[in-house]
Amino acid sequence: MSDYAASWEALQEADPEVARAIADELGRERSTLRLIASENYASPAVLAALGSTMNNKYAEGYPGRRYYGGCEFVDVTEQLAIDRARELFGAEHANVQPHAGAQANMAVYGAFLEPRSEDRVLGLVLSHGGHLTHGSPVNFSGKWFDFVGYEVDPESELIDMDRVRDLALEHRPKIVLAGFTAYPRTIDFAAFREIADEVGAIFMVDAAHFIGLVAGGAYPSPVPHADVVTFTTHKTLRGPRGAMILCREEHAKAIDKAVFPMTQGGPLEHCIAAKAVCLKEAMTDGFREYAERTVRTARALAQGLADEGLRLVSGGTDSHLALVDLRPYGDLTGADAEAACDEVGIALNKNAIPFDPLPPMRASGIRVGTPGPATLGMDEPEMKEVAQIVGDVLRAPGDGAMKERARSRVLDLVSRFPAYA
Ligand SMILES: Cc1ncc(COP(=O)(O)O)c(C=O)c1O
């Protein structure tokens, strides 16, 4: 008998339609260029842990304190994930159970806020790079809690810390929240901390996007400054889909109780095993190299797109992503750009830019990111080439012959840096 139960052959036999779609998805990953800033390629080791029989285990509670028997081996992997997260990020406490970034944020709000009360959160508005869970009216965060939004400065397109302070003094939030889904620059965590202290607020950072860069030393760490840091494990950190929460010891009990039993049931122990694996990978020199390459390639891609005549929001990037204003190309929208790039095998997404005159489903911008290309080993020369292809496609989205040439250039590029070779 084997030590590992998952079987590709068994899947093909049991459900050929699902097997075919899974194989096709791998084919798509191998034949297209991934510029979606929130996506990456988890390693075969991470994927193997995800496909393990730890999927079968109920383990409500925490290592050593479970509501079910038979948890001795899931305790090993969950404790490894906790210990590695604490070591890698220098955190006092780690909860590795959140099923996703949205659940991690929900748990933090659950720990510190009373729903539908006067308790307020001060966070970056969605239209300037914040996330749905930072108070959008269509999300539980905006429905159940009272959010006040700060914006970027209209000139510099950087977070305006004076404005953040003014809003904090005016609204006395319980939580001051920093973190983004589409903001290309570093965040002044020390300045946020000062503002939070001035109004007696919890300082929370949603590091979902940049946590892998923090792990690899390529982006400032929020951990020494924040009370609580949430993040997803599947973006720059390159692990399984899921999330974690780091916090100071004084908040450990409140956070653990808010994850289980307040907002979640049984933890996904196969996912937690995969989180442990990705954290071990993130402790290596190879991961540091990847994190540096991610930022270097994002800068090269952004510069290349600026050379093609597009405008970079905030003038550039310090992270894994760039936000690109398409208006120099006339009335091309983000939705048009996304569709045209998709046709030639480049996956990226439309994105609102600050003070965007268009609705989000059309948008004046695109967001591009390089965690995927950096994982595959692409570097600055490849990003120059990608920028030229994107420029060609976006200047003439209706030109079929040009799009055919662009598609074959993309195929040539990805065949030189194959995924899961
Ligand atoms: C800043 C931020 N927070 C939270 C999330 C939510 O993560 P998930 O999709 O895992 O719920 C995202 C996802 O894009 C994000 O960018």
The ligand as a MOL file (V3000), in Angstrom:
LIG
                    3D

  0  0  0     0  0            999 V3000
M  V30 BEGIN CTAB
M  V30 COUNTS 16 16 0 0 0
M  V30 BEGIN ATOM
M  V30 1 C -6.4520 42.7480 0.1740 0
M  V30 2 C -7.3020 41.5240 0.0810 0
M  V30 3 N -7.9320 41.0840 1.1890 0
M  V30 4 C -8.7230 39.9970 1.1600 0
M  V30 5 C -8.9000 39.2740 0.0090 0
M  V30 6 C -9.8700 38.1290 0.0160 0
M  V30 7 O -9.2600 36.9130 -0.1400 0
M  V30 8 P -10.1380 35.6380 -0.5710 0
M  V30 9 O -10.4220 35.7760 -2.0160 0
M  V30 10 O -9.2340 34.4850 -0.2290 0
M  V30 11 O -11.3670 35.6520 0.2790 0
M  V30 12 C -8.2440 39.6730 -1.1580 0
M  V30 13 C -8.4380 38.9010 -2.4040 0
M  V30 14 O -8.2620 39.3090 -3.4850 0
M  V30 15 C -7.4290 40.8350 -1.1250 0
M  V30 16 O -6.8200 41.2860 -2.2170 0
M  V30 END ATOM
M  V30 BEGIN BOND
M  V30 1 1 1 2
M  V30 2 1 2 3
M  V30 3 2 2 15
M  V30 4 2 3 4
M  V30 5 1 4 5
M  V30 6 1 5 6
M  V30 7 2 5 12
M  V30 8 1 6 7
M  V30 9 1 7 8
M  V30 10 2 8 9
M  V30 11 1 8 10
M  V30 12 1 8 11
M  V30 13 1 12 13
M  V30 14 1 12 15
M  V30 15 2 13 14
M  V30 16 1 15 16
M  V30 END BOND
M  V30 END CTAB
M  END
